[in-house]
Amino acid sequence: MTESRRIEDLATLKAFAHPLRMKLYGALKLRGAATASQLADDLDDGTAVSLISYHLRKLAERGLIVEAEREGGDGRERWWTAAQESLTINSSDFRDTPESAAAHTALSRVMYDERRDHYLRFLEQRAGWSEEWQDAHDSSDFLARLTPGELKELTAELHAVVTRYVERGKAADPQGRETVGVHLYAFPMRG
């Protein structure tokens, strides 16, 4: 698995922008590896295994996921895993045509919806987490008056801090650790 991948082409961007594909990719990142049947069980929404298999193949065609080592089973099912630890998508790569810009906006909306759903699920399940985890969670917003350069600097610093904690979590004893979503949005506002 590679550390990071920057999506720079429209075909990959469009392939990833499908809501079900994004869910499947996210589930593989959380699980590590899974079959289409396991992912169907995770979704628990009646999505057919054959449809999940189709979308997994589409993700694989764009190099976003790869076949993984088999972890048991009858040997007929394919195991899949994410091909990279993180994806980067920069708006600067998709400004050249109206179609590219619209596809980038559509992907951004799907990503936001997926992240919002994760947070809402946490809120619904919060009482099931220990008081320690409930107290550790954060929901904040800030308003700052910045230049574009300062916003880029702030974003780079925040990414560096989060990356440091991600690396610490990989190297540490897994005891007492949970997967934690960190969603950052930084954008100019008027009005």
N, C-alpha and C positions, 0 to 999 in steps of 0.2 A: 504494500500500500504506500503510495506516495504521500508526502506531507500535505501539499496543497496543489490545487489546480485552478487556474484562471480560465473561466469560460470566455472566449473571445469571438466565437463564431455563432451566427444566427441559428443554424440548424441545431446545435447543442442547446442553445438558450431555449428554443421552442420546445425541444424534447423534454427539457427539465421543467418547463413552465406548466405542465399538466398537473392538476391538483393530486390525482392518484399517484402519479410518478413521484411527486415530491414527498408524499406520505410514505411510499415504499422506500425511497432513498433514506428518509429520516429513520424509519423503522430498522433498516439495515445498519445504519450508523449506531443506533442504540443497542441492537442485538449483537452486532459483530458479523454474524452470518445467519442465513435463514433460507428456507425453501418457500416456494409460492404458497404451499399449504399452510405453513406456519404463519406467513404474513397474512393470509386470509383469516386465520384464527385471531391474530392480533387486531385486525381491522374490526372484526366482529360486526360487520354491517351488511353481510349477505353478498359481498362482492365475490363473483365466481373465481375459482382458482385459475381457470383458463384465461380470464381477463387479466388477472394479476401476472400470470406468466407472460402474456403478450406485452404488458407494460415493462416488465423486467427486461425482456429482450430488447425493447426500444431504448432503455437506459444503457444496456450493455453495448448496443450499436454505437452509442455516442461516447463510450469509454467511461461512463459515470459509475458503473458497477462492473464487477468481474466475477467469474465463477470462483467459488471458494472450495476448500478441501471439504470432502464429504464428512459429515459428523454422525454417521450411522444411517439408519433407515434401510429401505430396501434397495438402494442403489439406483433406482430409476429417476428419482427427483434430483434436480439440479440445485446446488447450494450457491447462494449469491452473497457478495459482500461489497461494500463501497470501495471504489478504486482509490480514494484519497481521503485524508482526514478532514480536509476542509475545502470548500469551494469559494472562489472570489469572483465576483461579477461587478465590473466597473462600468458606470454609465458612459464613460468616454469611449468604450469599445462599440457602442451601439447608437451613436449620434449621427452616423453618416447618411442614413435614409429614414424616412418616416416609418417604414415597416420595422426597421431595427429598433427605433426609439419606442414604438408602440409595443413591440414584443418585450422589450426590457421593462416597460411600465407594467405590462400584464404579469410578467414573472414577479416583479416586486410586490404586486397585489396578492398573488398566490402565496408568496413567502410570508407576507404579513399575516394573511388569514391563518396559515399553518401555525405560526408563532403565537398568534392570539389564541387559537384553539388550545395550544399546549398550556398557556397561562390560565385560561378559563377552566381547563381540566384540573389544574392544581388547585384553584380556588374552590372548586366543587369538592375536591378530595382533601382539602387542607386539614380538616378535623382528624383524618386518618393518619396524619404525620405526627411525629413526636413534637412536644412543645419546643424542644431544641431546634428542630427543623423549621417549625412555624415561626419562631423568633428570628431565625437566621435569614429568612427570605426577605426580599426587598422589592419595593415598588416606588420608584422615585422619578421625578422629572425636574429638570433645571432649565432656566432660560439664561443664556449668556450672550453678550454683545461681542461678536467676533468678526474677524476678516476671514475670507476664504482660506488663507494660509494658516490662520490660527485654528480653524475648524479641522483642517487636514492634520495639523500637529496634534490637536486634542485626540482625534480619532486614532492616530498612530500610537500615542501614549496609552490609550485605553486598550488597544489591541495587544500591545506589549505586556501590559499587566495581566490581561486575561490569558494570554499565551503562557506566561510564566506559571500561572496556577494550573493550566491544562497539563503542562509538562510535569509539574510537581505531583499531580494526581496520577499520572502514568507511572511514575517511579516509586510511589509510596505503597504501603500495605493497603489493600482494598477495604480492609475492615473499617466500618463506620462511614464509608464513602458512598455517595449516591451520584448519579448523573445529574448535573445542574445545568439548566438552560440559562444562558446570559444573552439577552437580546438588547442590542444597542441601536438606537436610531438617532442620528444627528442631522438636522436639516434646517435650512433657513425658513423663517416664518414672517408673515406680514399680517397686520390687522388684528 
